[in-house]
Amino acid sequence: MDFPLMLRVFPFFVEAAWVTVQISVLSLLLGLVVAAVIASAKMSGSFALRAFGSFYVSVFRGTPCLIQLFVLYFGGPQIGINLDPFAAGVIGLGLNIGAYMAESIRGGILGVERGQVEAARTIGFSKLQTLRLVVLPQAARLMIRPLGVNAIGLIKGSALVSTISVVELTYTAQRFIGSTYKPFEIFGIAALLYMIIIYAVSRAVDGLDRRYAIN
Amino acid sequence: MQGLDFSVVTPYTDILLLGVWWTVVLTVSGAIISFFFGIFFAVAVLYAPKVIAYPIRFFMWLFMGTPLLLQLFLIYFGLSQIGINVPALAAGIIGLGLHFAVYNADVMRAGIISVDVGQTEGARSIGFGRLQTLRYIVIPQAVRNTLPAIGNNLIVLLKESSLVSIIGIAELVHSAQLAISETFRPFEFYITVAALYYILNLVLETGLRQVEKQVEVSR
């Protein structure tokens, strides 16, 4: 182990980790919005909306995220979409994780007992009131875990944006492995930083889960 | 901005189909490695002495917490660093295999624990050795119970196999990149590649459903 080298390159990795965090947070937010829209579409009364929701989920889950990024970043200019690597990365990851999170949200809503809806309707709640006051608060609790799993997957998936030259953790690691020929040391640093980010997120998810757990 | 024209793809049909072939080869070899190493890791974590179990647990923890892409770089460059020169294809298969072995092991470990203790006791009392009990009684049941989850991992493996194009393996994505370098038509080729992955994925999902149904019936 070449520790002096590790110390020397460490600052670059901290900077790169910050980019990984930014990309992950922004695409997570975009993904949540996409997921809410797609989940509502899939559960709506309209056949066309349901079909669209299913189509979206099946396309984005049925093809590699890498290819989705490539279509957006390399293919985009051909149809008039010119994005810089960072924006393409955030949008590509967000659209992708949105499809997975839509299923987590839908699962949470379907997980609320049917009797809850019936009871709320019986005592005179409207459909919207039932959704807002009875179903969603309970569903939200059921969504914490699955959405947390999605978020952690997203952090690891954010490594993909290194292929469209966003200078984040994996890109930086690749560069330093190429220039120093010390794959183990460089991997160690990058792995450490990924672990710290993922650990923080999983602690946050645990905390939320405990705070809002039904029992 | 040029008009889209998917007829540019036609002359590259052979190259793309060759890419599909290599993607299938990668996925199948990765799946085989990840299945058997998955069982091995799961058994080692549960039953092996600490000197073996702890390093494997550490390795699993490390590989679950880092991106596959980073692991591929480690394996590809790391192996040559320690004097083992393997072709990119082998590094890709090893990388995919080990990455998914860890996920399979995680599932399988839970599967092994959930096999009823009575099964082990029964096998032991009719004279099976510890290894025999594992091999013939516990693991087959654990595999059967965890089949849906292992199938899901396999579906992810197919898609993630696209990543090995980064270390220069000539699979589907690489074929597309070759065609794009000659035609400058990324949109058409990447959409085509997406469609091909979608079809492969559909075939795999249908196949897995059939297998699951068979297993359900035979229960």
Chai-1 contact restraints between the chains, C-beta under 6 A:
chainA,res_idxA,chainB,res_idxB,connection_type,confidence,min_distance_angstrom,max_distance_angstrom,comment,restraint_id
A,G62,B,Y198,contact,1.0,0.0,6.0,A-B,restraint_1
A,G62,B,N201,contact,1.0,0.0,6.0,A-B,restraint_2
A,T63,B,A194,contact,1.0,0.0,6.0,A-B,restraint_3
A,T63,B,Y197,contact,1.0,0.0,6.0,A-B,restraint_4
A,T63,B,Y198,contact,1.0,0.0,6.0,A-B,restraint_5
A,P64,B,K159,contact,1.0,0.0,6.0,A-B,restraint_6
A,P64,B,S162,contact,1.0,0.0,6.0,A-B,restraint_7
A,P64,B,Y197,contact,1.0,0.0,6.0,A-B,restraint_8
A,L66,B,S162,contact,1.0,0.0,6.0,A-B,restraint_9
A,I67,B,Y190,contact,1.0,0.0,6.0,A-B,restraint_10
A,I67,B,V193,contact,1.0,0.0,6.0,A-B,restraint_11
A,I67,B,A194,contact,1.0,0.0,6.0,A-B,restraint_12
A,F70,B,Y190,contact,1.0,0.0,6.0,A-B,restraint_13
A,V71,B,Y190,contact,1.0,0.0,6.0,A-B,restraint_14
A,F74,B,P186,contact,1.0,0.0,6.0,A-B,restraint_15
A,G75,B,P186,contact,1.0,0.0,6.0,A-B,restraint_16
A,G75,B,F187,contact,1.0,0.0,6.0,A-B,restraint_17
A,G75,B,Y190,contact,1.0,0.0,6.0,A-B,restraint_18
A,Q78,B,F187,contact,1.0,0.0,6.0,A-B,restraint_19
A,G80,B,M1,contact,1.0,0.0,6.0,A-B,restraint_20
A,K156,B,P67,contact,1.0,0.0,6.0,A-B,restraint_21
A,A159,B,P67,contact,1.0,0.0,6.0,A-B,restraint_22
A,A159,B,L69,contact,1.0,0.0,6.0,A-B,restraint_23
A,A159,B,L70,contact,1.0,0.0,6.0,A-B,restraint_24
A,T170,B,P67,contact,1.0,0.0,6.0,A-B,restraint_25
A,T170,B,L69,contact,1.0,0.0,6.0,A-B,restraint_26
A,T170,B,L70,contact,1.0,0.0,6.0,A-B,restraint_27
A,A173,B,L70,contact,1.0,0.0,6.0,A-B,restraint_28
A,Q174,B,F73,contact,1.0,0.0,6.0,A-B,restraint_29
A,I177,B,F73,contact,1.0,0.0,6.0,A-B,restraint_30
A,I177,B,F77,contact,1.0,0.0,6.0,A-B,restraint_31
A,P183,B,L74,contact,1.0,0.0,6.0,A-B,restraint_32
A,P183,B,F77,contact,1.0,0.0,6.0,A-B,restraint_33
A,P183,B,G78,contact,1.0,0.0,6.0,A-B,restraint_34
A,P183,B,Q81,contact,1.0,0.0,6.0,A-B,restraint_35
A,F184,B,G78,contact,1.0,0.0,6.0,A-B,restraint_36
A,F187,B,L74,contact,1.0,0.0,6.0,A-B,restraint_37
A,A190,B,L70,contact,1.0,0.0,6.0,A-B,restraint_38
A,A191,B,T66,contact,1.0,0.0,6.0,A-B,restraint_39
A,Y194,B,T66,contact,1.0,0.0,6.0,A-B,restraint_40
A,M195,B,G65,contact,1.0,0.0,6.0,A-B,restraint_41
A,I198,B,G65,contact,1.0,0.0,6.0,A-B,restraint_42
